[in-house]
Amino acid sequence: MKNLYFKMIILIDLFIYIYFLISYTITRNVDIALPPIIRYCYILLCFFLSMLIENNCYSIIDKRLLQTALFFTIIADFFFIIMESPELGIFIFIFVQITYILRHSRAINLTAIHIKTLLLLSTAVLFLGFFLKPKNIDTKLYYLALLYGTLLINSLICAFLTLRSNLYYKHSSLMIVFGMFLFFMCDINVGLYPLVTESYNIASLSMTIYFLIWFFYLPSQILLALSGYRKLK
């Protein structure tokens, strides 16, 4: 029965994503092509997919960290998609990336050099972000996003380092890497969207960026959910 649920979730999410791509080419409107509630259901299904892992996991810790990250994700997306509250959404997504960093850093032996490099990179990003702050943007939201962006970069690095470890099988390491890379690309466009909308007010460019957010984000979540399976069914 669980195998049936697994296949159903994969098929439903695949159908939603393909429908979204086809519908967008016709409507050129993300909200019409894929209404917010359907997007949120897609994310919920990814969380449910992680709950079906059970004994087909790498370890109890790995499974719990993945499920925790996806649980935080559905809370964050509730504020982003349903409540339209970006501040609370970004705040919860900070915990999403912290959880993924904890999960993926277990696959590598973090030496003092690794830690110093990550700290130096984080300091550089925060320093640049502080001095490059745009004038016409909400200060609280900007600094919250800056903190999140710093964690996101570290999370992406940790994801790539799983390729060099023996903790995960190759398929899981690749899913982690591609999942986090797509996550990263999504958030790059999330950051660009308000800048383009408020500074340049180019409707066509804004809609393209809005589309790219979901183009990257939806597959990232199912890849990360599947990465917890030691053997794909």
DAWOBEL-V883891 format. One record per helix or strand of 2 or more residues. SS is the DSSP state (@ for helix, = for strand). FROM is the first residue (numbers start at 0). TO is the last residue. If there is no record, write none. Layout:
SS:FROM:TO
SS:FROM:TO
//
This chain:
@:1:26
@:29:32
@:35:50
@:59:81
@:85:104
@:111:130
@:138:163
@:169:199
@:202:225
//
